[in-house]
Amino acid sequence: MRVKCYQQDRGPEESTFMAATGAGVLSAASSFSPLRHGRLIHAQLQPKVSVAARESVPATVLQSSTTTNGGSHNGRLEKRSEATRVGQKYDSVAKSEGESSSSFGLKDYYEQSIGMMRSNDGGPPRWFSPLECGAPSSDSPLLLFLPELVKLIERTVRSENHRSPSRPIYLVGESLGGCLALAVAARNPDIDLMLILANPATCFSKSQLQPILPFLEIMPEQLHFGMPYLLSLLTGAPLRMVTATVEKGLLPLQQTVGELSKAIIDLSSYLSVLAEVLPGDTLLWKLQMLRSASAYANSRLHAVKARTLILSSGKDQLLPSQEEGERLCRILPKCEIRKFSDSNHAILLEDGVDLVTIIKGSSFYRRAKVLDYASDYFPPSPSEFKKLYESCRYVSLKQPHNYNLVWIEVATAPVMLSTLENGKIVKGLAGIPSKGPVLFVGYHMLLGLEVIPLVSRFWAERNILLRGIAHPMLFEGSNGTIDVSAYDTIRVMGAVPVSGSNLYKLLSLNSHVLLYPGGVREALHRKGEEYKLFWPERSEFVRMAARFGATIIPFGAVGEDDLAQVVFDYEDQMKIPFLKDELEKMREGIVTLRTTTDGEIGNQDPHFPLLLPKLPGRFYYLFGRPIETEGRKLELRDRERTHEMYVEVKSEVERCMAYLKERRENDPYRNILPRLIYQATHGFDCEVPSFEL
């Protein structure tokens, strides 16, 4: 993804560096950080530089362009094949990622930007890019992290659209930049724009900054010196810098003192730079710009046609950002919101906010007119996966909850078994082919809880990314009754909406695909229906697998009955009038699957069963003997032969589950208490043994 930021004159007498329209009135001091902390210097999403750097700024930090026409020197998003993207070695990826992400800190960016902030060379406004980047691809879209002049942005946007009319253009605006992005989108409704608005200042009239403006206009100039400090404290950035040490966890006392001392030094540097580059007259000018930009954008919201993603902070001390995000979502035709309850105003400056992950998780990245879930996908980096895994959002049908999913691994201690080509069952995943395409077909456990250990073990042990085929409601929601942000992690891990075309595309990319023919009906089964398959009568995947010569691996998973019991199911809920109304309302807004299928298999209504938790047992997986389809394309065109293979796959899944249910009776560590005792004596990172094969 090509990334451009912007530099322009600060005003009649001062010159400042305005990357990102930035942190509202404090953008001068956060010039480079939004790009770094937004992680656009990412292992998979890497911006390329523009042209020569200014002499007053270290060449290791940025390059700036004297043109604004979006020419051929722009960087682009690197695109890798499915196999090479996922198949690379972890140590090399982690090393390169660590080198790129730890080169500069906030203090470095503040200090190295001083030269540009002080410079007043009289030159034109210009775009710039960071130098920490990788090789681009030729078909990636342009991303502009916005400046302050609508017409200048507009010229760049129109130039890029003329040069590449089939690709979208991304406008990322924080605070004031959100107003500018909306203004450009309203003035150019026929250009394919994608807007990302971080705490947009369209609510300036309701902010704490509004009363300051008339006060500054009459305040003597001698009293202006303290205002930048006050506004900086309101953003929460200084507090974040000091408390970041505490958030790292428990450290030795000496190390904690050292980290806090360094944070305080960085804070003093931050405030001194801020006071130098943001004097009172500049602050007044920026507040006046905020007021006019907010009014301009609000007057043209009706003309905005672009798809919009809003990032709203819950602890924004400058703007009522969450309320404003909800207001804009009601007004704009194609708008989604992501809420960050613990974030302050300068959200893109925070270490915990990864802009690339947000873009991928919200299915907001595409390279053409239409989003292609299969090919417009970039797998997570090792550190990104670790972060997602350790601080994931628990998937609920209505509301997301911050929930550490490591507990599922700890509580269920999954046992993975696979089958070699000669039929021998072995521990681990040695029987899984490394080369795709591979189609995994299995039983969907209650609430789909088996997916979490399944995906994580494949990633960690075999460096294989499983691309799941999921229900469309995880991507589109249901009349507001389902919060699609709860499923961002699933999309980051490569899930796609269920459809024949998406299965076709994944297999054509030689992917490892995870398919559950029982779908929602199995995952949200009724009381007493554990391990019952709800598959259609006829095959939906055999011919497709044969077309690409894919290997089909049937698998079974058991353990849900040792974790929880359904006590209040769909049938019970439909007997209560107000719950029945809620379920019917939810059903109206989702894509209906298997409309031509009668009976229970066609009943795919979403709901959330009431569960009675149990003392956790253990999850067991068995991957059956691989079934090869290569060279059988013509043979499997025959409906009867296709049905025979379909029945074979289904029978193998049932056999795998029967095997696991029988053998788990001999597992001395099936219950969590013996496992905890074993780990207490052997180490909590050790692998707990299971039954003998």
SEGU-962681 format. One line per 2 residues: their letters; for each residue z, y, x of C-alpha. Coordinates in steps of 0.02 Angstrom, whole numbers, m for minus. Layout:
<recs>
a> Z Y X ~ ... $
</recs>
This chain:
<recs>
mr> 0 0 0 ~ m52 163 78 $
vk> 92 286 83 ~ 75 473 97 $
cy> 211 604 93 ~ 192 789 96 $
qq> 240 940 201 ~ 223 1118 141 $
dr> 294 1291 169 ~ 468 1317 99 $
gp> 442 1490 34 ~ 397 1666 85 $
ee> 510 1669 238 ~ 562 1491 277 $
st> 470 1332 323 ~ 539 1163 274 $
fm> 490 980 269 ~ 465 923 89 $
aa> 436 737 89 ~ 459 657 m78 $
tg> 496 807 m184 ~ 638 727 m130 $
ag> 817 726 m176 ~ 790 873 m290 $
vl> 861 1028 m210 ~ 915 930 m56 $
sa> 747 857 m8 ~ 741 956 153 $
as> 881 852 227 ~ 816 687 164 $
sf> 638 701 222 ~ 606 529 294 $
sp> 747 430 219 ~ 671 397 47 $
lr> 530 303 131 ~ 645 205 243 $
hg> 775 161 114 ~ 641 130 m16 $
rl> 586 m1 112 ~ 403 42 114 $
ih> 415 m18 293 ~ 432 m192 220 $
aq> 383 m362 288 ~ 248 m382 155 $
lq> 219 m204 94 ~ 176 m104 248 $
pk> 106 73 250 ~ m20 121 382 $
vs> m16 289 470 ~ m136 431 441 $
va> m192 529 597 ~ m117 622 744 $
ar> 67 673 748 ~ 127 850 766 $
es> 190 889 940 ~ 356 955 875 $
vp> 403 790 796 ~ 428 626 891 $
at> 275 516 873 ~ 386 367 835 $
vl> 438 446 672 ~ 283 508 584 $
qs> 103 558 591 ~ 33 701 490 $
st> m141 736 427 ~ m224 904 418 $
tt> m326 845 271 ~ m280 808 92 $
ng> m434 714 37 ~ m366 537 49 $
gs> m492 487 182 ~ m523 325 273 $
hn> m375 342 391 ~ m252 297 254 $
gr> m144 140 265 ~ m156 m1 141 $
le> m49 m142 80 ~ m65 m299 182 $
kr> m125 m450 83 ~ m97 m627 143 $
se> m156 m794 77 ~ m31 m896 m23 $
at> m11 m1024 115 ~ 9 m906 263 $
rv> 122 m784 172 ~ 248 m918 128 $
gq> 217 m1040 269 ~ 264 m928 415 $
ky> 417 m964 519 ~ 579 m883 462 $
ds> 639 m833 633 ~ 484 m732 675 $
va> 482 m647 506 ~ 666 m608 512 $
ks> 649 m542 689 ~ 503 m426 649 $
eg> 587 m369 491 ~ 748 m334 583 $
es> 657 m233 714 ~ 566 m126 585 $
ss> 713 m96 471 ~ 845 m56 602 $
sf> 747 61 716 ~ 811 220 635 $
gl> 965 270 537 ~ 997 418 426 $
kd> 1062 520 571 ~ 904 484 671 $
yy> 792 542 530 ~ 891 701 503 $
eq> 888 747 687 ~ 706 703 717 $
si> 648 802 565 ~ 725 964 626 $
gm> 571 1008 728 ~ 457 1000 578 $
mr> 581 1091 466 ~ 595 1236 588 $
sn> 410 1245 626 ~ 308 1382 545 $
dg> 136 1357 622 ~ 44 1438 478 $
gp> m58 1281 450 ~ m104 1208 282 $
pr> 5 1087 184 ~ m26 909 241 $
wf> 9 727 202 ~ 101 616 326 $
sp> 149 433 346 ~ 286 345 446 $
le> 228 250 598 ~ 335 96 566 $
cg> 198 0 480 ~ 80 m148 484 $
ap> m102 m190 459 ~ m174 m143 289 $
ss> m295 m232 174 ~ m451 m149 109 $
ds> m414 m168 m76 ~ m236 m101 m90 $
pl> m196 52 m197 ~ m138 221 m136 $
ll> 44 273 m156 ~ 88 459 m145 $
fl> 270 511 m124 ~ 252 680 m203 $
pe> 260 861 m144 ~ 285 1020 m241 $
lv> 114 1086 m286 ~ 28 1008 m434 $
kl> m147 1064 m391 ~ m137 1000 m213 $
ie> m78 830 m274 ~ m213 835 m405 $
rt> m349 864 m275 ~ m291 713 m175 $
vr> m279 606 m331 ~ m453 653 m391 $
se> m527 626 m219 ~ m451 453 m206 $
nh> m504 410 m382 ~ m682 462 m342 $
rs> m681 356 m185 ~ m598 202 m265 $
ps> m613 215 m455 ~ m565 33 m484 $
rp> m393 47 m404 ~ m236 130 m472 $
iy> m146 273 m385 ~ 43 272 m375 $
lv> 143 433 m390 ~ 324 415 m338 $
ge> 429 567 m382 ~ 616 590 m361 $
sl> 703 729 m459 ~ 582 876 m449 $
gg> 445 754 m399 ~ 464 668 m566 $
cl> 414 829 m653 ~ 264 848 m540 $
al> 208 669 m568 ~ 215 693 m756 $
av> 119 857 m742 ~ m20 777 m639 $
aa> m29 629 m759 ~ m40 745 m910 $
rn> m181 845 m829 ~ m277 687 m781 $
pd> m261 563 m924 ~ m424 475 m877 $
id> m367 429 m702 ~ m277 263 m679 $
lm> m105 322 m625 ~ 58 227 m605 $
li> 213 337 m609 ~ 380 294 m530 $
la> 509 427 m576 ~ 679 422 m491 $
np> 805 529 m587 ~ 669 649 m647 $
at> 725 830 m666 ~ 646 849 m838 $
cf> 825 869 m902 ~ 860 1019 m790 $
sk> 914 1123 m941 ~ 1058 1000 m969 $
sq> 1110 984 m787 ~ 1254 1057 m688 $
lq> 1125 1155 m588 ~ 1071 1262 m735 $
pi> 1229 1373 m737 ~ 1216 1397 m548 $
lp> 1046 1481 m557 ~ 1095 1647 m639 $
fl> 1251 1651 m531 ~ 1147 1634 m372 $
ei> 1028 1770 m431 ~ 1170 1899 m432 $
mp> 1276 1827 m290 ~ 1281 1929 m129 $
eq> 1182 1848 11 ~ 1339 1838 119 $
lh> 1414 1708 0 ~ 1262 1592 m2 $
fg> 1315 1491 151 ~ 1431 1372 56 $
mp> 1312 1322 m83 ~ 1216 1186 13 $
yl> 1381 1099 53 ~ 1433 1103 m129 $
ls> 1269 1035 m192 ~ 1269 900 m58 $
ll> 1439 841 m117 ~ 1375 835 m296 $
tg> 1234 717 m247 ~ 1359 592 m178 $
ap> 1260 568 m16 ~ 1402 615 104 $
lr> 1523 501 14 ~ 1398 360 23 $
mv> 1377 384 209 ~ 1565 371 241 $
ta> 1603 230 119 ~ 1457 122 175 $
tv> 1573 49 307 ~ 1697 m10 176 $
ek> 1557 m91 76 ~ 1512 m201 225 $
gl> 1666 m305 192 ~ 1822 m345 291 $
lp> 1804 m300 475 ~ 1929 m301 620 $
lq> 2034 m143 623 ~ 1960 m79 786 $
qt> 1782 m106 725 ~ 1823 m25 557 $
vg> 1891 130 643 ~ 1738 139 754 $
el> 1619 122 606 ~ 1711 257 508 $
sk> 1709 374 657 ~ 1522 351 675 $
ai> 1498 382 489 ~ 1597 544 499 $
id> 1492 602 647 ~ 1334 562 551 $
ls> 1403 658 403 ~ 1436 812 507 $
sy> 1259 802 575 ~ 1191 785 398 $
ls> 1286 937 334 ~ 1243 1045 484 $
vl> 1058 1009 466 ~ 1070 1039 280 $
ae> 1152 1208 302 ~ 1022 1260 431 $
vl> 866 1214 332 ~ 929 1259 159 $
pg> 994 1439 161 ~ 1039 1529 2 $
dt> 871 1611 m32 ~ 782 1445 m11 $
ll> 907 1361 m126 ~ 878 1495 m257 $
wk> 690 1472 m240 ~ 705 1283 m261 $
lq> 815 1299 m416 ~ 691 1418 m494 $
ml> 554 1293 m455 ~ 656 1155 m538 $
rs> 674 1259 m695 ~ 489 1298 m709 $
as> 433 1122 m662 ~ 548 1047 m794 $
ay> 484 1162 m930 ~ 303 1131 m880 $
an> 322 941 m880 ~ 415 936 m1046 $
sr> 281 1040 m1131 ~ 148 911 m1083 $
lh> 235 744 m1108 ~ 126 710 m1259 $
av> m27 703 m1147 ~ 42 574 m1024 $
ka> m49 407 m1041 ~ 0 328 m875 $
rt> 114 179 m862 ~ 285 240 m807 $
li> 436 161 m723 ~ 597 263 m727 $
ls> 742 233 m607 ~ 903 305 m680 $
sg> 1068 326 m589 ~ 1230 303 m683 $
kd> 1333 417 m570 ~ 1211 561 m549 $
ql> 1320 717 m531 ~ 1173 837 m542 $
lp> 1073 773 m690 ~ 1110 667 m846 $
sq> 986 540 m780 ~ 1022 388 m886 $
ee> 1012 486 m1049 ~ 853 569 m988 $
ge> 776 403 m941 ~ 806 336 m1116 $
rl> 734 495 m1192 ~ 575 482 m1089 $
cr> 557 298 m1134 ~ 557 345 m1317 $
il> 423 479 m1291 ~ 305 403 m1163 $
pk> 190 267 m1231 ~ 199 143 m1085 $
ce> 369 164 m1008 ~ 505 50 m937 $
ir> 674 94 m865 ~ 783 17 m730 $
kf> 964 73 m728 ~ 1074 82 m573 $
sd> 1249 108 m639 ~ 1332 136 m469 $
sn> 1200 251 m392 ~ 1208 438 m367 $
ha> 1071 571 m380 ~ 983 531 m215 $
il> 949 352 m269 ~ 812 317 m141 $
le> 931 362 0 ~ 1048 218 m42 $
dg> 1047 59 62 ~ 1061 m52 m90 $
vd> 904 16 m173 ~ 744 m68 m117 $
lv> 592 20 m190 ~ 473 m122 m147 $
ti> 584 m251 m233 ~ 595 m140 m386 $
ik> 406 m121 m394 ~ 380 m309 m378 $
gs> 521 m356 m497 ~ 456 m243 m636 $
sf> 278 m313 m617 ~ 224 m136 m574 $
yr> 112 m178 m427 ~ m73 m208 m455 $
ra> m230 m179 m353 ~ m359 m165 m492 $
kv> m376 m104 m671 ~ m280 m252 m740 $
ld> m124 m335 m671 ~ m155 m509 m603 $
ya> 13 m598 m596 ~ m56 m733 m483 $
sd> m150 m637 m348 ~ m59 m468 m356 $
yf> 97 m553 m291 ~ 190 m539 m127 $
pp> 331 m662 m88 ~ 501 m596 m38 $
sp> 549 m579 143 ~ 695 m687 206 $
se> 818 m542 195 ~ 752 m492 25 $
fk> 775 m669 m39 ~ 952 m674 32 $
kl> 996 m512 m55 ~ 922 m570 m220 $
ye> 1011 m736 m208 ~ 1182 m663 m168 $
sc> 1181 m518 m291 ~ 1066 m580 m428 $
ry> 1068 m533 m611 ~ 1119 m673 m727 $
vs> 982 m705 m855 ~ 1036 m674 m1034 $
lk> 923 m658 m1183 ~ 988 m486 m1226 $
qp> 1081 m401 m1085 ~ 1079 m426 m896 $
hn> 1242 m449 m803 ~ 1272 m427 m618 $
yn> 1313 m603 m565 ~ 1320 m687 m396 $
lv> 1213 m843 m414 ~ 1285 m923 m258 $
wi> 1420 m991 m373 ~ 1293 m1106 m454 $
ev> 1257 m1188 m286 ~ 1444 m1200 m249 $
at> 1491 m1262 m423 ~ 1351 m1390 m440 $
ap> 1323 m1446 m258 ~ 1146 m1502 m298 $
vm> 1084 m1670 m234 ~ 896 m1673 m198 $
ls> 802 m1838 m187 ~ 616 m1862 m163 $
tl> 495 m2008 m161 ~ 380 m2048 m15 $
en> 201 m2108 m39 ~ 258 m2288 m16 $
gk> 380 m2271 m160 ~ 539 m2259 m55 $
iv> 670 m2136 m120 ~ 748 m2028 16 $
kg> 877 m1891 23 ~ 806 m1716 40 $
la> 631 m1651 10 ~ 533 m1752 138 $
gi> 422 m1824 1 ~ 359 m1653 m51 $
ps> 185 m1607 15 ~ 180 m1448 118 $
kg> m1 m1413 74 ~ m49 m1358 m101 $
pv> m101 m1357 m234 ~ 49 m1453 m301 $
lf> 102 m1458 m484 ~ 285 m1500 m518 $
vg> 311 m1560 m697 ~ 486 m1594 m762 $
yh> 628 m1577 m885 ~ 696 m1404 m924 $
ml> 885 m1411 m919 ~ 997 m1309 m1036 $
lg> 965 m1122 m1008 ~ 850 m1170 m864 $
le> 999 m1174 m745 ~ 916 m1307 m637 $
vi> 784 m1180 m581 ~ 903 m1080 m470 $
pl> 953 m1218 m347 ~ 778 m1291 m358 $
vs> 689 m1134 m302 ~ 819 m1089 m170 $
rf> 820 m1262 m90 ~ 630 m1270 m80 $
wa> 628 m1098 0 ~ 770 m1131 123 $
er> 732 m1311 173 ~ 543 m1322 162 $
ni> 486 m1141 165 ~ 395 m1174 1 $
ll> 388 m1045 m138 ~ 385 m1119 m312 $
rg> 282 m1013 m433 ~ 355 m1042 m605 $
ia> 257 m1039 m769 ~ 372 m942 m887 $
hp> 379 m882 m1066 ~ 291 m714 m1097 $
ml> 452 m639 m1168 ~ 520 m631 m990 $
fe> 383 m505 m952 ~ 356 m411 m1115 $
gs> 523 m411 m1206 ~ 546 m417 m1394 $
ng> 558 m253 m1492 ~ 697 m196 m1377 $
ti> 807 m347 m1418 ~ 773 m425 m1248 $
dv> 803 m324 m1090 ~ 658 m375 m977 $
sa> 747 m302 m825 ~ 860 m455 m834 $
yd> 713 m557 m771 ~ 660 m448 m624 $
ti> 723 m578 m501 ~ 616 m712 m582 $
rv> 462 m603 m560 ~ 506 m562 m380 $
mg> 511 m749 m348 ~ 335 m769 m415 $
av> 348 m820 m597 ~ 196 m788 m708 $
pv> 174 m788 m898 ~ 120 m955 m966 $
sg> m68 m963 m997 ~ m212 m1073 m948 $
sn> m290 m934 m845 ~ m131 m906 m743 $
ly> m113 m1092 m707 ~ m296 m1093 m654 $
kl> m269 m946 m535 ~ m112 m1019 m457 $
ls> m193 m1186 m423 ~ m346 m1099 m352 $
ln> m228 m1011 m229 ~ m160 m1180 m172 $
sh> 12 m1136 m240 ~ 161 m1247 m276 $
vl> 176 m1225 m464 ~ 327 m1265 m573 $
ly> 285 m1316 m752 ~ 397 m1365 m897 $
pg> 294 m1435 m1042 ~ 451 m1431 m1153 $
gv> 469 m1244 m1127 ~ 596 m1144 m1227 $
re> 627 m1289 m1347 ~ 700 m1394 m1206 $
al> 794 m1254 m1119 ~ 874 m1198 m1284 $
hr> 899 m1369 m1358 ~ 1017 m1412 m1501 $
kg> 1180 m1509 m1498 ~ 1160 m1688 m1440 $
ee> 984 m1663 m1371 ~ 1025 m1670 m1185 $
yk> 884 m1748 m1082 ~ 766 m1763 m1230 $
lf> 587 m1712 m1192 ~ 496 m1598 m1315 $
wp> 320 m1616 m1246 ~ 159 m1596 m1345 $
er> 65 m1751 m1396 ~ m85 m1708 m1289 $
se> m98 m1651 m1108 ~ m101 m1467 m1065 $
fv> m112 m1481 m877 ~ m193 m1643 m815 $
rm> m374 m1584 m822 ~ m329 m1419 m740 $
aa> m241 m1510 m598 ~ m390 m1626 m575 $
rf> m509 m1480 m566 ~ m425 m1421 m405 $
ga> m374 m1592 m341 ~ m190 m1545 m360 $
ti> m50 m1667 m325 ~ 60 m1693 m479 $
ip> 244 m1726 m445 ~ 349 m1778 m596 $
fg> 535 m1742 m577 ~ 697 m1760 m672 $
av> 855 m1656 m663 ~ 1025 m1702 m737 $
ge> 1196 m1623 m736 ~ 1198 m1502 m882 $
dd> 1317 m1614 m979 ~ 1442 m1598 m836 $
la> 1433 m1409 m841 ~ 1440 m1358 m1025 $
qv> 1419 m1422 m1202 ~ 1323 m1339 m1343 $
vf> 1443 m1306 m1488 ~ 1347 m1175 m1590 $
dy> 1159 m1198 m1588 ~ 1003 m1129 m1671 $
ed> 1029 m1224 m1832 ~ 1207 m1158 m1848 $
qm> 1151 m979 m1815 ~ 1013 m986 m1945 $
ki> 1146 m1025 m2078 ~ 1232 m857 m2049 $
pf> 1134 m714 m2133 ~ 1158 m576 m2004 $
lk> 1122 m694 m1858 ~ 969 m758 m1948 $
de> 906 m580 m1967 ~ 933 m547 m1781 $
le> 838 m704 m1732 ~ 693 m662 m1847 $
km> 687 m486 m1777 ~ 683 m555 m1601 $
re> 545 m676 m1648 ~ 433 m539 m1719 $
gi> 412 m450 m1553 ~ 369 m596 m1439 $
vt> 210 m692 m1406 ~ 210 m851 m1509 $
lr> 163 m1009 m1416 ~ 96 m1173 m1485 $
tt> 54 m1098 m1654 ~ m52 m1251 m1696 $
td> 89 m1374 m1658 ~ 199 m1431 m1801 $
ge> 378 m1492 m1802 ~ 514 m1465 m1673 $
ig> 393 m1454 m1526 ~ 315 m1299 m1603 $
nq> 485 m1219 m1638 ~ 499 m1106 m1486 $
dp> 613 m974 m1565 ~ 724 m888 m1435 $
hf> 911 m884 m1462 ~ 1069 m899 m1360 $
pl> 1177 m1052 m1398 ~ 1366 m1044 m1388 $
ll> 1428 m1156 m1248 ~ 1594 m1239 m1210 $
pk> 1615 m1238 m1020 ~ 1675 m1392 m929 $
lp> 1751 m1422 m759 ~ 1589 m1418 m658 $
gr> 1507 m1580 m610 ~ 1351 m1592 m505 $
fy> 1163 m1567 m520 ~ 1048 m1708 m468 $
yl> 860 m1698 m440 ~ 736 m1837 m412 $
fg> 554 m1799 m372 ~ 448 m1949 m417 $
rp> 304 m2026 m324 ~ 161 m1901 m303 $
ie> 11 m1929 m417 ~ m153 m1881 m334 $
te> m296 m1808 m435 ~ m413 m1767 m292 $
gr> m580 m1850 m317 ~ m541 m1893 m499 $
kl> m615 m1737 m581 ~ m757 m1828 m668 $
el> m646 m1974 m717 ~ m516 m1860 m796 $
rd> m644 m1772 m904 ~ m624 m1920 m1020 $
re> m491 m1881 m1150 ~ m419 m2055 m1149 $
rt> m401 m2063 m960 ~ m323 m1889 m963 $
he> m200 m1946 m1095 ~ m156 m2101 m995 $
my> m109 m1995 m844 ~ m12 m1876 m956 $
ve> 90 m2022 m1026 ~ 116 m2084 m848 $
vk> 186 m1916 m794 ~ 301 m1906 m946 $
se> 364 m2082 m920 ~ 400 m2046 m737 $
ve> 503 m1894 m784 ~ 606 m2000 m904 $
rc> 625 m2135 m772 ~ 687 m2008 m644 $
ma> 821 m1945 m765 ~ 876 m2121 m810 $
yl> 891 m2164 m624 ~ 997 m2010 m589 $
ke> 1112 m2035 m739 ~ 1146 m2213 m682 $
rr> 1170 m2178 m497 ~ 1281 m2025 m519 $
en> 1415 m2140 m589 ~ 1439 m2201 m409 $
dp> 1457 m2027 m335 ~ 1638 m2001 m280 $
yr> 1606 m1814 m270 ~ 1528 m1791 m441 $
ni> 1676 m1683 m494 ~ 1708 m1515 m413 $
lp> 1889 m1554 m363 ~ 1848 m1695 m241 $
rl> 1707 m1587 m171 ~ 1825 m1442 m139 $
iy> 1948 m1558 m51 ~ 1807 m1626 57 $
qa> 1747 m1452 101 ~ 1924 m1395 140 $
th> 1936 m1530 273 ~ 1756 m1527 337 $
gf> 1709 m1344 315 ~ 1641 m1254 164 $
dc> 1466 m1246 238 ~ 1455 m1434 258 $
ev> 1345 m1544 149 ~ 1449 m1647 29 $
ps> 1392 m1829 26 ~ 1337 m1919 m131 $
fe> 1300 m2096 m187 ~ 1214 m2218 m70 $
l> 1030 m2252 m99 $
</recs>
